[in-house]
Amino acid sequence: MEAKPANMKLKLLKFWIITISFFILTIADFSLTYIATPDLRFEANPLVTVFGLGWPALIVVNIVGAIFFVLSTYYHSIKYERKFVPCKNIKEFCSILFFERPDKFYWIIYKFPKNREAFWAMTAYSFIFVLFVVRITAIFEWILILQRNSWQSLNYWSFWYIYNSPSDSAIWNIFLYIMNNIVVNNSFRWGSFVFMVAFITCILLIPVQCWVLKEYKNNKKKESI
């Protein structure tokens, strides 16, 4: 009978560690942004590069994002209750978990899951993962910019430099060719926006796979008990 209170304490501890860590990264990101580019000249956020907005828009969007982050963390860490799924392999596990049938794994590609709770837990986990990656990447970028000795040192490292600066490097030429064939009127600003969307979409695949593998392993542990 003591297992549930102990488990809840662990969930709460996990929730607070993730939330506090994210807010520390957010404060660091905003502080470095203001130090490096108070006029947002080096900012790569589409709100600035595409829509021409300033600090108020960035602050509002980040507040909204922080609210969704806290709600996602709460749902995934505390609210979501995992149920045992009898299965033979990971494909069957996914099929039963999302559609309550053992033979519908490929429905994942084109159907909305029947088990909404599992779907939202996976979505929350992915959202948490992506925001952490975005924050850490931004902090790394600002540190590079603040510590730069020359623009050449940023040639292969800074996303902002790739977005907004001409270069003779092979990386830039490949990037420019792709953007010129995707983006209307060859707009660099929209090119950076498309690149960021593609980047976030790609990294979304990582947490989805991690979440499924994690849940499958936990399910196997329950099976062996």
N, C-alpha and C positions, 0 to 999 in steps of 0.2 A: 504493500500500500504506500510505501514511501517513494516508490519509483517515480510517480507522476510529479510530486512537488520538486524532487531533485531534477527531473527532466525539464520542468518549467524554468527552474533557476538557470540551467545550462542554456536554454533557449533565450532567456532574457539577457544573459551575459553575452551571448553571440550577437544579439540584436544591438546592444549598446556598443560593443567593440566595433562592429561594422559601421554604425551610424556616426560615432565619434570620429572614427578614422576618416570617413568621407568628409565630414565638416572641416577637419584639419586640412585635408587636401584642398577643399574648396577655398578656404581662407588663404592658403598658400598660393593657389592659382590666382586669385584676385589680387593679392598683394604684389606678386611678381609681375602681373599684367600692368598694374598701375605704375610700378617702378620702371618697367622696361618701355612702356608705351602709353603714357597718360592720355595722349591724343588718339590712341587706338590705331595708329598708322601701321603697326606690325601685326595687328590682330587678324587671325584667319577665320574667325567665326563668320558664317554666312550672314548673320544679322548685320554685320559691319561691312563685309566685302561685297555682298550681293544687294542688301536692302538699304545700306547707308545709314543704319541706326547707330546710336551711341551708347553711353554708359547706362542710362535709365532702362533701355530695352534689355541689355545684358543682365542687369540686376534682377529685373522682373522675371525673365526667362529662367535664370538660375534659382530664384526662389521657388518658382513653380516646379522646376526639376528636382529641387531638394525635397519638396513636399511629396512628390511622387516616389522619390528614393526612399524616404522614411516609410511611406505606406507599403512599398514593395518589400522592404526589409522586414517590416512587421508581419506581412502576410506570409512570406517565405519562411521566416525564422520562428514565428510563434503561432500564427493562425492555421496554417496548412497542416492537416493531419494525414500522415502517410498510412496507407492501408496495405496489408499483405496481398500480393498478387501471385497466385499459383501459376507457374510458367516453366517451360523447358529451356528457353533461351531468351536473349535480349529482344529479338524481333517479336516474339510472342508476348513478352513483358510489355513492350510499347503498345502493341495492339490491344491487349486487355486493359492496360492502364488508361488509354485514351478513348477506346471505343467499346470496351467491355466485351470484346470478341477476340478469339485467339488467331484469327486468320485474315485480319484486315490491317496489316502493317502499312501497306501502301496507301491507305486512306489518308495517312499523315500528309501526303503531298498535296492533296486537293480537297480534303474535307475538314471542317471544324470539329475538334474533338468533342465527344459526348460528355466526357468527364471534364467539366469546366474547372474544377478545383485544381486538378493536375496541370491543366493548360496554363492557368494563371500563375501557378507556382513556378512553372518553367519560365514563363514570361518575366516574372518578377526577378528570378535568379539572373536571367540574361540582361535585364535592365540594370541591375546592380553591377554586374560584371562590366558592361559597356561603359557606364559612368565612371567606374574606377579607372578603366583603361584610358578614357578620354582625359580625366583629370591628371593622371600620372604623365601621360604624353605631353599635355600642355605645360606642366611644371618643368619637364625635361627640356622642352623647347625654350621656355623663358630663361632657364639657367644657361643654356647654350648661347642665347642672344646676349645675355648680360655679361657672360664671360668671354665673348668672342674677341679674338685678336685681329681678325680680318674677315671680310665677307667670304673669302675663299674657304675658310674653315667651316662655313655653314653650308657649303655647296651640296654636300651629300647628306646633311643631317636635318636641316631645318625645313619643316613642311611649309612654313611661311615663305622661305626663300624659293622653294620649288614652285609655289603658287604664283608669286608676284615678281620674280626677278629673272631677266633673261640670262641664259647660260649656254655655253658651247658643249656642255657635258652630254654624254649619250643618254643619261637618265632623263634630262630635260627634253631632248629631242624626241624620245619615245613618248614621254608624257604629253608633249605639245601635239604630236601627231594624233594621238588618241583623242585628246580634247577637241582638236579642230574638226574631227569627223563625228563627234558626238554632240557638241554644243552649237547651237544656232549662233551665227554671226561671229564665231570664233572668240567668244567672250572669255577672257581669263577669269573673270569673277565667277561666272557660271561654271567654268571649268573646275575651279576649286570646290564649288558647291557639289558638283557631280562626283568629284573625287572623294570628298568627305562622306557622302552618302554611300558610295560603293565601299569605302573603307569600313564604315560602321556596319554595313550589311554583312561584309565578310567576317568581321570579328564576332558578329552575332552567332555564327555557326559554331564557334568554339564553346561558348557557355551552354548552348543547347545540348551539344554532345556531352559536355562535362556533367550537366544536370542528369541526363538520362543514365549515364554510366554510374553516377553516384547513387541514384535512386535504385538502380538494378542491383548494385552491390549491397546496399542496405536491405533490399528485399531478400537477397540470398542469405544474409545473416539471420533474418527473421525465420527463414525456412529451415535453417540448421539448428535453431533453438528448440 
